[in-house]
């Protein structure tokens, strides 16, 4: 492809020539607080995507999963996510230490609409509310306290277009590589992919909390 064939958009004015301004109601859907409906969705969400960026603007999106109801709502403007054992890279936390702005996307299985939350995060190593984040007898060592600045619902179009919850559209898992196979190829490992997969399965089973 010739670079001259690519037309870029560099200003908001150019952008608005292509995508017209939304209706006033679209701007006003941000309520900037955790109301009863947001609390209900958060309480039923076992999976949330956490978006962060470092001081240079390099972004990261991290999936966070726990039993539904594990995200703690402290009040109308604050919520808490527990940290669980992972790969020890702590990319999200290192970013928050440099840049506290975070974005959250709460997903409820079978629900096409999602809840979007943006705010400022603080990394917490101890607080009374950590006792309320215990799962399977394990108290988290760290948690992310988020002060909500924006909160609004996102419509169903992306989930409907992707047919995400329609199992008849799902690919055959056997047609996809395993994580062991991917890790072996990405990192040039000498160990067999099956051995890597066995180790990953054991870790996933025994090191969740």
Biotite code that builds the C-alpha atoms (Angstrom):
import biotite.structure as struc

atoms = struc.array([
    struc.Atom([0.000, 0.000, 0.000], chain_id="A", res_id=1, res_name="UNK", atom_name="CA", element="C"),
    struc.Atom([1.264, 3.426, -0.908], chain_id="A", res_id=2, res_name="UNK", atom_name="CA", element="C"),
    struc.Atom([1.309, 5.805, 2.108], chain_id="A", res_id=3, res_name="UNK", atom_name="CA", element="C"),
    struc.Atom([-0.081, 8.532, -0.142], chain_id="A", res_id=4, res_name="UNK", atom_name="CA", element="C"),
    struc.Atom([-3.270, 6.465, -0.464], chain_id="A", res_id=5, res_name="UNK", atom_name="CA", element="C"),
    struc.Atom([-3.986, 6.874, 3.259], chain_id="A", res_id=6, res_name="UNK", atom_name="CA", element="C"),
    struc.Atom([-5.932, 9.973, 4.213], chain_id="A", res_id=7, res_name="UNK", atom_name="CA", element="C"),
    struc.Atom([-5.537, 10.861, 7.879], chain_id="A", res_id=8, res_name="UNK", atom_name="CA", element="C"),
    struc.Atom([-7.668, 12.978, 10.197], chain_id="A", res_id=9, res_name="UNK", atom_name="CA", element="C"),
    struc.Atom([-5.645, 15.420, 12.285], chain_id="A", res_id=10, res_name="UNK", atom_name="CA", element="C"),
    struc.Atom([-8.141, 17.923, 13.711], chain_id="A", res_id=11, res_name="UNK", atom_name="CA", element="C"),
    struc.Atom([-11.525, 17.746, 15.402], chain_id="A", res_id=12, res_name="UNK", atom_name="CA", element="C"),
    struc.Atom([-12.937, 19.943, 12.654], chain_id="A", res_id=13, res_name="UNK", atom_name="CA", element="C"),
    struc.Atom([-11.944, 17.307, 10.088], chain_id="A", res_id=14, res_name="UNK", atom_name="CA", element="C"),
    struc.Atom([-13.390, 14.611, 12.307], chain_id="A", res_id=15, res_name="UNK", atom_name="CA", element="C"),
    struc.Atom([-16.721, 16.429, 12.558], chain_id="A", res_id=16, res_name="UNK", atom_name="CA", element="C"),
    struc.Atom([-16.915, 16.674, 8.785], chain_id="A", res_id=17, res_name="UNK", atom_name="CA", element="C"),
    struc.Atom([-17.176, 12.882, 8.823], chain_id="A", res_id=18, res_name="UNK", atom_name="CA", element="C"),
    struc.Atom([-18.971, 12.221, 12.128], chain_id="A", res_id=19, res_name="UNK", atom_name="CA", element="C"),
    struc.Atom([-21.602, 14.803, 12.978], chain_id="A", res_id=20, res_name="UNK", atom_name="CA", element="C"),
    struc.Atom([-22.158, 16.097, 16.523], chain_id="A", res_id=21, res_name="UNK", atom_name="CA", element="C"),
    struc.Atom([-24.308, 13.779, 18.644], chain_id="A", res_id=22, res_name="UNK", atom_name="CA", element="C"),
    struc.Atom([-27.626, 14.841, 20.096], chain_id="A", res_id=23, res_name="UNK", atom_name="CA", element="C"),
    struc.Atom([-27.630, 16.710, 23.388], chain_id="A", res_id=24, res_name="UNK", atom_name="CA", element="C"),
    struc.Atom([-28.918, 13.628, 25.219], chain_id="A", res_id=25, res_name="UNK", atom_name="CA", element="C"),
    struc.Atom([-25.766, 11.694, 24.289], chain_id="A", res_id=26, res_name="UNK", atom_name="CA", element="C"),
    struc.Atom([-23.593, 14.276, 26.048], chain_id="A", res_id=27, res_name="UNK", atom_name="CA", element="C"),
    struc.Atom([-25.937, 14.433, 29.021], chain_id="A", res_id=28, res_name="UNK", atom_name="CA", element="C"),
    struc.Atom([-25.977, 10.663, 29.696], chain_id="A", res_id=29, res_name="UNK", atom_name="CA", element="C"),
    struc.Atom([-22.849, 11.046, 31.865], chain_id="A", res_id=30, res_name="UNK", atom_name="CA", element="C"),
    struc.Atom([-24.155, 11.260, 35.447], chain_id="A", res_id=31, res_name="UNK", atom_name="CA", element="C"),
    struc.Atom([-20.697, 11.219, 37.127], chain_id="A", res_id=32, res_name="UNK", atom_name="CA", element="C"),
    struc.Atom([-21.954, 9.184, 40.083], chain_id="A", res_id=33, res_name="UNK", atom_name="CA", element="C"),
    struc.Atom([-22.781, 5.607, 41.004], chain_id="A", res_id=34, res_name="UNK", atom_name="CA", element="C"),
    struc.Atom([-26.580, 5.541, 41.085], chain_id="A", res_id=35, res_name="UNK", atom_name="CA", element="C"),
    struc.Atom([-28.839, 2.562, 41.860], chain_id="A", res_id=36, res_name="UNK", atom_name="CA", element="C"),
    struc.Atom([-28.697, 1.233, 38.287], chain_id="A", res_id=37, res_name="UNK", atom_name="CA", element="C"),
    struc.Atom([-24.906, 1.433, 38.126], chain_id="A", res_id=38, res_name="UNK", atom_name="CA", element="C"),
    struc.Atom([-24.711, -0.340, 41.487], chain_id="A", res_id=39, res_name="UNK", atom_name="CA", element="C"),
    struc.Atom([-26.906, -3.141, 40.142], chain_id="A", res_id=40, res_name="UNK", atom_name="CA", element="C"),
    struc.Atom([-24.743, -3.624, 37.055], chain_id="A", res_id=41, res_name="UNK", atom_name="CA", element="C"),
    struc.Atom([-21.509, -3.512, 39.057], chain_id="A", res_id=42, res_name="UNK", atom_name="CA", element="C"),
    struc.Atom([-22.967, -6.059, 41.498], chain_id="A", res_id=43, res_name="UNK", atom_name="CA", element="C"),
    struc.Atom([-23.735, -8.452, 38.624], chain_id="A", res_id=44, res_name="UNK", atom_name="CA", element="C"),
    struc.Atom([-20.489, -7.950, 36.712], chain_id="A", res_id=45, res_name="UNK", atom_name="CA", element="C"),
    struc.Atom([-17.833, -10.670, 37.123], chain_id="A", res_id=46, res_name="UNK", atom_name="CA", element="C"),
    struc.Atom([-15.568, -9.108, 34.495], chain_id="A", res_id=47, res_name="UNK", atom_name="CA", element="C"),
    struc.Atom([-14.226, -5.576, 34.081], chain_id="A", res_id=48, res_name="UNK", atom_name="CA", element="C"),
    struc.Atom([-11.642, -4.106, 31.736], chain_id="A", res_id=49, res_name="UNK", atom_name="CA", element="C"),
    struc.Atom([-9.229, -1.650, 33.358], chain_id="A", res_id=50, res_name="UNK", atom_name="CA", element="C"),
    struc.Atom([-7.590, 0.911, 31.071], chain_id="A", res_id=51, res_name="UNK", atom_name="CA", element="C"),
    struc.Atom([-4.527, 2.876, 32.185], chain_id="A", res_id=52, res_name="UNK", atom_name="CA", element="C"),
    struc.Atom([-1.696, 4.883, 30.615], chain_id="A", res_id=53, res_name="UNK", atom_name="CA", element="C"),
    struc.Atom([1.721, 5.909, 31.864], chain_id="A", res_id=54, res_name="UNK", atom_name="CA", element="C"),
    struc.Atom([3.126, 9.434, 31.950], chain_id="A", res_id=55, res_name="UNK", atom_name="CA", element="C"),
    struc.Atom([4.115, 9.153, 28.271], chain_id="A", res_id=56, res_name="UNK", atom_name="CA", element="C"),
    struc.Atom([0.610, 8.124, 27.242], chain_id="A", res_id=57, res_name="UNK", atom_name="CA", element="C"),
    struc.Atom([1.520, 4.480, 26.531], chain_id="A", res_id=58, res_name="UNK", atom_name="CA", element="C"),
    struc.Atom([-1.723, 2.583, 27.151], chain_id="A", res_id=59, res_name="UNK", atom_name="CA", element="C"),
    struc.Atom([-2.638, -0.736, 28.691], chain_id="A", res_id=60, res_name="UNK", atom_name="CA", element="C"),
    struc.Atom([-5.933, -2.590, 29.060], chain_id="A", res_id=61, res_name="UNK", atom_name="CA", element="C"),
    struc.Atom([-6.089, -5.276, 31.727], chain_id="A", res_id=62, res_name="UNK", atom_name="CA", element="C"),
    struc.Atom([-8.933, -7.814, 32.198], chain_id="A", res_id=63, res_name="UNK", atom_name="CA", element="C"),
    struc.Atom([-10.083, -8.234, 35.799], chain_id="A", res_id=64, res_name="UNK", atom_name="CA", element="C"),
    struc.Atom([-12.281, -11.134, 36.835], chain_id="A", res_id=65, res_name="UNK", atom_name="CA", element="C"),
    struc.Atom([-13.829, -12.104, 40.168], chain_id="A", res_id=66, res_name="UNK", atom_name="CA", element="C"),
    struc.Atom([-17.138, -13.533, 41.343], chain_id="A", res_id=67, res_name="UNK", atom_name="CA", element="C"),
    struc.Atom([-19.969, -11.117, 40.590], chain_id="A", res_id=68, res_name="UNK", atom_name="CA", element="C"),
    struc.Atom([-20.348, -8.607, 43.405], chain_id="A", res_id=69, res_name="UNK", atom_name="CA", element="C"),
    struc.Atom([-16.640, -8.479, 44.225], chain_id="A", res_id=70, res_name="UNK", atom_name="CA", element="C"),
    struc.Atom([-16.185, -4.867, 43.118], chain_id="A", res_id=71, res_name="UNK", atom_name="CA", element="C"),
    struc.Atom([-16.917, -2.821, 46.216], chain_id="A", res_id=72, res_name="UNK", atom_name="CA", element="C"),
    struc.Atom([-18.960, 0.390, 45.958], chain_id="A", res_id=73, res_name="UNK", atom_name="CA", element="C"),
    struc.Atom([-18.074, 2.625, 48.898], chain_id="A", res_id=74, res_name="UNK", atom_name="CA", element="C"),
    struc.Atom([-20.464, 5.472, 48.083], chain_id="A", res_id=75, res_name="UNK", atom_name="CA", element="C"),
    struc.Atom([-21.890, 7.367, 45.100], chain_id="A", res_id=76, res_name="UNK", atom_name="CA", element="C"),
    struc.Atom([-18.425, 8.461, 43.960], chain_id="A", res_id=77, res_name="UNK", atom_name="CA", element="C"),
    struc.Atom([-15.958, 5.728, 44.950], chain_id="A", res_id=78, res_name="UNK", atom_name="CA", element="C"),
    struc.Atom([-15.463, 2.074, 44.106], chain_id="A", res_id=79, res_name="UNK", atom_name="CA", element="C"),
    struc.Atom([-12.709, -0.437, 44.830], chain_id="A", res_id=80, res_name="UNK", atom_name="CA", element="C"),
    struc.Atom([-11.187, -3.262, 42.767], chain_id="A", res_id=81, res_name="UNK", atom_name="CA", element="C"),
    struc.Atom([-9.154, -5.933, 44.529], chain_id="A", res_id=82, res_name="UNK", atom_name="CA", element="C"),
    struc.Atom([-5.844, -7.128, 43.130], chain_id="A", res_id=83, res_name="UNK", atom_name="CA", element="C"),
    struc.Atom([-5.523, -10.871, 42.645], chain_id="A", res_id=84, res_name="UNK", atom_name="CA", element="C"),
    struc.Atom([-2.425, -12.964, 41.816], chain_id="A", res_id=85, res_name="UNK", atom_name="CA", element="C"),
    struc.Atom([-1.208, -12.427, 38.264], chain_id="A", res_id=86, res_name="UNK", atom_name="CA", element="C"),
    struc.Atom([2.019, -12.330, 36.306], chain_id="A", res_id=87, res_name="UNK", atom_name="CA", element="C"),
    struc.Atom([3.700, -9.808, 38.656], chain_id="A", res_id=88, res_name="UNK", atom_name="CA", element="C"),
    struc.Atom([4.245, -7.270, 35.852], chain_id="A", res_id=89, res_name="UNK", atom_name="CA", element="C"),
    struc.Atom([1.768, -4.916, 37.611], chain_id="A", res_id=90, res_name="UNK", atom_name="CA", element="C"),
    struc.Atom([1.525, -2.839, 34.411], chain_id="A", res_id=91, res_name="UNK", atom_name="CA", element="C"),
    struc.Atom([-1.718, -1.174, 35.520], chain_id="A", res_id=92, res_name="UNK", atom_name="CA", element="C"),
    struc.Atom([-0.386, -0.254, 38.940], chain_id="A", res_id=93, res_name="UNK", atom_name="CA", element="C"),
    struc.Atom([2.880, 1.134, 37.601], chain_id="A", res_id=94, res_name="UNK", atom_name="CA", element="C"),
    struc.Atom([0.852, 3.264, 35.209], chain_id="A", res_id=95, res_name="UNK", atom_name="CA", element="C"),
    struc.Atom([-1.427, 4.539, 37.980], chain_id="A", res_id=96, res_name="UNK", atom_name="CA", element="C"),
    struc.Atom([1.608, 5.626, 39.998], chain_id="A", res_id=97, res_name="UNK", atom_name="CA", element="C"),
    struc.Atom([2.608, 7.829, 37.053], chain_id="A", res_id=98, res_name="UNK", atom_name="CA", element="C"),
    struc.Atom([-0.849, 8.795, 35.800], chain_id="A", res_id=99, res_name="UNK", atom_name="CA", element="C"),
    struc.Atom([-3.945, 8.266, 37.989], chain_id="A", res_id=100, res_name="UNK", atom_name="CA", element="C"),
    struc.Atom([-6.509, 8.520, 35.179], chain_id="A", res_id=101, res_name="UNK", atom_name="CA", element="C"),
    struc.Atom([-8.266, 5.192, 34.540], chain_id="A", res_id=102, res_name="UNK", atom_name="CA", element="C"),
    struc.Atom([-11.158, 3.852, 32.501], chain_id="A", res_id=103, res_name="UNK", atom_name="CA", element="C"),
    struc.Atom([-13.365, 0.896, 33.455], chain_id="A", res_id=104, res_name="UNK", atom_name="CA", element="C"),
    struc.Atom([-15.755, -1.143, 31.320], chain_id="A", res_id=105, res_name="UNK", atom_name="CA", element="C"),
    struc.Atom([-18.119, -3.377, 33.302], chain_id="A", res_id=106, res_name="UNK", atom_name="CA", element="C"),
    struc.Atom([-19.509, -6.408, 31.444], chain_id="A", res_id=107, res_name="UNK", atom_name="CA", element="C"),
    struc.Atom([-22.420, -8.602, 32.550], chain_id="A", res_id=108, res_name="UNK", atom_name="CA", element="C"),
    struc.Atom([-22.734, -12.005, 30.818], chain_id="A", res_id=109, res_name="UNK", atom_name="CA", element="C"),
    struc.Atom([-25.645, -12.017, 28.377], chain_id="A", res_id=110, res_name="UNK", atom_name="CA", element="C"),
    struc.Atom([-26.151, -8.247, 28.620], chain_id="A", res_id=111, res_name="UNK", atom_name="CA", element="C"),
    struc.Atom([-25.348, -6.292, 25.463], chain_id="A", res_id=112, res_name="UNK", atom_name="CA", element="C"),
    struc.Atom([-25.084, -2.915, 27.171], chain_id="A", res_id=113, res_name="UNK", atom_name="CA", element="C"),
    struc.Atom([-21.995, -2.032, 29.207], chain_id="A", res_id=114, res_name="UNK", atom_name="CA", element="C"),
    struc.Atom([-21.215, 0.422, 31.976], chain_id="A", res_id=115, res_name="UNK", atom_name="CA", element="C"),
    struc.Atom([-18.369, 2.850, 31.387], chain_id="A", res_id=116, res_name="UNK", atom_name="CA", element="C"),
    struc.Atom([-16.611, 4.546, 34.294], chain_id="A", res_id=117, res_name="UNK", atom_name="CA", element="C"),
    struc.Atom([-13.744, 7.021, 34.117], chain_id="A", res_id=118, res_name="UNK", atom_name="CA", element="C"),
    struc.Atom([-11.959, 8.508, 37.088], chain_id="A", res_id=119, res_name="UNK", atom_name="CA", element="C"),
    struc.Atom([-8.817, 8.877, 39.134], chain_id="A", res_id=120, res_name="UNK", atom_name="CA", element="C"),
    struc.Atom([-7.274, 5.895, 40.883], chain_id="A", res_id=121, res_name="UNK", atom_name="CA", element="C"),
    struc.Atom([-5.207, 5.463, 44.025], chain_id="A", res_id=122, res_name="UNK", atom_name="CA", element="C"),
    struc.Atom([-3.235, 2.317, 44.827], chain_id="A", res_id=123, res_name="UNK", atom_name="CA", element="C"),
    struc.Atom([-4.058, 1.109, 48.348], chain_id="A", res_id=124, res_name="UNK", atom_name="CA", element="C"),
    struc.Atom([-1.961, -1.340, 50.398], chain_id="A", res_id=125, res_name="UNK", atom_name="CA", element="C"),
    struc.Atom([-4.149, -1.371, 53.495], chain_id="A", res_id=126, res_name="UNK", atom_name="CA", element="C"),
    struc.Atom([-7.575, -0.098, 54.497], chain_id="A", res_id=127, res_name="UNK", atom_name="CA", element="C"),
    struc.Atom([-10.564, -1.444, 56.431], chain_id="A", res_id=128, res_name="UNK", atom_name="CA", element="C"),
    struc.Atom([-12.426, -2.127, 53.184], chain_id="A", res_id=129, res_name="UNK", atom_name="CA", element="C"),
    struc.Atom([-9.869, -4.772, 52.189], chain_id="A", res_id=130, res_name="UNK", atom_name="CA", element="C"),
    struc.Atom([-11.664, -7.061, 54.649], chain_id="A", res_id=131, res_name="UNK", atom_name="CA", element="C"),
    struc.Atom([-14.747, -6.762, 52.429], chain_id="A", res_id=132, res_name="UNK", atom_name="CA", element="C"),
    struc.Atom([-12.768, -7.922, 49.379], chain_id="A", res_id=133, res_name="UNK", atom_name="CA", element="C"),
    struc.Atom([-11.862, -11.341, 50.764], chain_id="A", res_id=134, res_name="UNK", atom_name="CA", element="C"),
    struc.Atom([-12.562, -14.172, 48.287], chain_id="A", res_id=135, res_name="UNK", atom_name="CA", element="C"),
    struc.Atom([-12.029, -17.838, 49.194], chain_id="A", res_id=136, res_name="UNK", atom_name="CA", element="C"),
    struc.Atom([-10.465, -16.727, 52.457], chain_id="A", res_id=137, res_name="UNK", atom_name="CA", element="C"),
    struc.Atom([-7.801, -14.575, 50.761], chain_id="A", res_id=138, res_name="UNK", atom_name="CA", element="C"),
    struc.Atom([-7.492, -10.881, 51.594], chain_id="A", res_id=139, res_name="UNK", atom_name="CA", element="C"),
    struc.Atom([-5.953, -8.892, 48.729], chain_id="A", res_id=140, res_name="UNK", atom_name="CA", element="C"),
    struc.Atom([-2.554, -7.312, 49.282], chain_id="A", res_id=141, res_name="UNK", atom_name="CA", element="C"),
    struc.Atom([-3.453, -4.354, 47.082], chain_id="A", res_id=142, res_name="UNK", atom_name="CA", element="C"),
    struc.Atom([-6.579, -2.652, 45.775], chain_id="A", res_id=143, res_name="UNK", atom_name="CA", element="C"),
    struc.Atom([-7.408, 0.151, 43.403], chain_id="A", res_id=144, res_name="UNK", atom_name="CA", element="C"),
    struc.Atom([-9.592, 2.926, 44.812], chain_id="A", res_id=145, res_name="UNK", atom_name="CA", element="C"),
    struc.Atom([-11.313, 4.818, 41.991], chain_id="A", res_id=146, res_name="UNK", atom_name="CA", element="C"),
    struc.Atom([-12.868, 8.254, 42.402], chain_id="A", res_id=147, res_name="UNK", atom_name="CA", element="C"),
    struc.Atom([-15.569, 8.392, 39.735], chain_id="A", res_id=148, res_name="UNK", atom_name="CA", element="C"),
    struc.Atom([-15.514, 11.413, 37.420], chain_id="A", res_id=149, res_name="UNK", atom_name="CA", element="C"),
    struc.Atom([-17.607, 10.076, 34.533], chain_id="A", res_id=150, res_name="UNK", atom_name="CA", element="C"),
    struc.Atom([-20.195, 7.295, 34.455], chain_id="A", res_id=151, res_name="UNK", atom_name="CA", element="C"),
    struc.Atom([-22.565, 6.356, 31.680], chain_id="A", res_id=152, res_name="UNK", atom_name="CA", element="C"),
    struc.Atom([-24.112, 3.430, 29.843], chain_id="A", res_id=153, res_name="UNK", atom_name="CA", element="C"),
    struc.Atom([-22.798, 2.280, 26.489], chain_id="A", res_id=154, res_name="UNK", atom_name="CA", element="C"),
    struc.Atom([-25.322, 1.029, 23.949], chain_id="A", res_id=155, res_name="UNK", atom_name="CA", element="C"),
    struc.Atom([-25.581, -2.543, 22.631], chain_id="A", res_id=156, res_name="UNK", atom_name="CA", element="C"),
    struc.Atom([-24.391, -2.000, 19.053], chain_id="A", res_id=157, res_name="UNK", atom_name="CA", element="C"),
    struc.Atom([-20.864, -3.437, 19.478], chain_id="A", res_id=158, res_name="UNK", atom_name="CA", element="C"),
    struc.Atom([-22.122, -6.602, 21.165], chain_id="A", res_id=159, res_name="UNK", atom_name="CA", element="C"),
    struc.Atom([-24.933, -7.031, 18.650], chain_id="A", res_id=160, res_name="UNK", atom_name="CA", element="C"),
    struc.Atom([-22.593, -6.571, 15.685], chain_id="A", res_id=161, res_name="UNK", atom_name="CA", element="C"),
    struc.Atom([-20.107, -9.050, 17.117], chain_id="A", res_id=162, res_name="UNK", atom_name="CA", element="C"),
    struc.Atom([-22.760, -11.575, 18.259], chain_id="A", res_id=163, res_name="UNK", atom_name="CA", element="C"),
    struc.Atom([-20.541, -12.029, 21.292], chain_id="A", res_id=164, res_name="UNK", atom_name="CA", element="C"),
    struc.Atom([-23.046, -13.986, 23.366], chain_id="A", res_id=165, res_name="UNK", atom_name="CA", element="C"),
    struc.Atom([-24.280, -16.126, 20.465], chain_id="A", res_id=166, res_name="UNK", atom_name="CA", element="C"),
    struc.Atom([-22.450, -19.417, 20.959], chain_id="A", res_id=167, res_name="UNK", atom_name="CA", element="C"),
    struc.Atom([-23.270, -20.539, 17.417], chain_id="A", res_id=168, res_name="UNK", atom_name="CA", element="C"),
    struc.Atom([-20.823, -17.888, 16.137], chain_id="A", res_id=169, res_name="UNK", atom_name="CA", element="C"),
    struc.Atom([-17.966, -18.993, 18.385], chain_id="A", res_id=170, res_name="UNK", atom_name="CA", element="C"),
    struc.Atom([-14.969, -20.583, 16.661], chain_id="A", res_id=171, res_name="UNK", atom_name="CA", element="C"),
    struc.Atom([-13.973, -24.159, 17.335], chain_id="A", res_id=172, res_name="UNK", atom_name="CA", element="C"),
    struc.Atom([-11.443, -23.859, 20.173], chain_id="A", res_id=173, res_name="UNK", atom_name="CA", element="C"),
    struc.Atom([-9.382, -26.568, 18.504], chain_id="A", res_id=174, res_name="UNK", atom_name="CA", element="C"),
    struc.Atom([-8.830, -24.282, 15.526], chain_id="A", res_id=175, res_name="UNK", atom_name="CA", element="C"),
    struc.Atom([-7.015, -21.765, 17.732], chain_id="A", res_id=176, res_name="UNK", atom_name="CA", element="C"),
    struc.Atom([-3.528, -22.133, 19.223], chain_id="A", res_id=177, res_name="UNK", atom_name="CA", element="C"),
    struc.Atom([-3.173, -22.757, 22.940], chain_id="A", res_id=178, res_name="UNK", atom_name="CA", element="C"),
    struc.Atom([-1.386, -20.223, 25.123], chain_id="A", res_id=179, res_name="UNK", atom_name="CA", element="C"),
    struc.Atom([1.447, -22.727, 25.511], chain_id="A", res_id=180, res_name="UNK", atom_name="CA", element="C"),
    struc.Atom([1.887, -22.876, 21.746], chain_id="A", res_id=181, res_name="UNK", atom_name="CA", element="C"),
    struc.Atom([1.804, -19.090, 21.490], chain_id="A", res_id=182, res_name="UNK", atom_name="CA", element="C"),
    struc.Atom([4.277, -18.614, 24.365], chain_id="A", res_id=183, res_name="UNK", atom_name="CA", element="C"),
    struc.Atom([6.651, -21.178, 22.870], chain_id="A", res_id=184, res_name="UNK", atom_name="CA", element="C"),
    struc.Atom([6.663, -19.419, 19.495], chain_id="A", res_id=185, res_name="UNK", atom_name="CA", element="C"),
    struc.Atom([6.695, -15.855, 20.814], chain_id="A", res_id=186, res_name="UNK", atom_name="CA", element="C"),
    struc.Atom([9.597, -16.437, 23.189], chain_id="A", res_id=187, res_name="UNK", atom_name="CA", element="C"),
    struc.Atom([11.457, -19.141, 21.319], chain_id="A", res_id=188, res_name="UNK", atom_name="CA", element="C"),
    struc.Atom([11.150, -21.605, 24.198], chain_id="A", res_id=189, res_name="UNK", atom_name="CA", element="C"),
    struc.Atom([12.646, -25.082, 23.881], chain_id="A", res_id=190, res_name="UNK", atom_name="CA", element="C"),
    struc.Atom([10.101, -26.783, 26.135], chain_id="A", res_id=191, res_name="UNK", atom_name="CA", element="C"),
    struc.Atom([7.099, -28.494, 24.530], chain_id="A", res_id=192, res_name="UNK", atom_name="CA", element="C"),
    struc.Atom([3.902, -26.477, 24.183], chain_id="A", res_id=193, res_name="UNK", atom_name="CA", element="C"),
    struc.Atom([1.980, -29.227, 25.996], chain_id="A", res_id=194, res_name="UNK", atom_name="CA", element="C"),
    struc.Atom([4.257, -28.900, 29.015], chain_id="A", res_id=195, res_name="UNK", atom_name="CA", element="C"),
    struc.Atom([3.762, -25.136, 29.086], chain_id="A", res_id=196, res_name="UNK", atom_name="CA", element="C"),
    struc.Atom([-0.009, -25.579, 28.875], chain_id="A", res_id=197, res_name="UNK", atom_name="CA", element="C"),
    struc.Atom([0.051, -28.058, 31.752], chain_id="A", res_id=198, res_name="UNK", atom_name="CA", element="C"),
    struc.Atom([1.987, -25.598, 33.911], chain_id="A", res_id=199, res_name="UNK", atom_name="CA", element="C"),
    struc.Atom([-0.367, -22.748, 33.007], chain_id="A", res_id=200, res_name="UNK", atom_name="CA", element="C"),
    struc.Atom([-3.415, -24.893, 33.814], chain_id="A", res_id=201, res_name="UNK", atom_name="CA", element="C"),
    struc.Atom([-1.987, -25.791, 37.207], chain_id="A", res_id=202, res_name="UNK", atom_name="CA", element="C"),
    struc.Atom([-1.192, -22.162, 37.987], chain_id="A", res_id=203, res_name="UNK", atom_name="CA", element="C"),
    struc.Atom([-4.687, -21.057, 36.917], chain_id="A", res_id=204, res_name="UNK", atom_name="CA", element="C"),
    struc.Atom([-6.208, -23.675, 39.211], chain_id="A", res_id=205, res_name="UNK", atom_name="CA", element="C"),
    struc.Atom([-4.040, -23.155, 42.305], chain_id="A", res_id=206, res_name="UNK", atom_name="CA", element="C"),
    struc.Atom([-3.001, -19.487, 42.186], chain_id="A", res_id=207, res_name="UNK", atom_name="CA", element="C"),
    struc.Atom([-6.261, -17.617, 41.624], chain_id="A", res_id=208, res_name="UNK", atom_name="CA", element="C"),
    struc.Atom([-6.419, -15.943, 45.055], chain_id="A", res_id=209, res_name="UNK", atom_name="CA", element="C"),
])
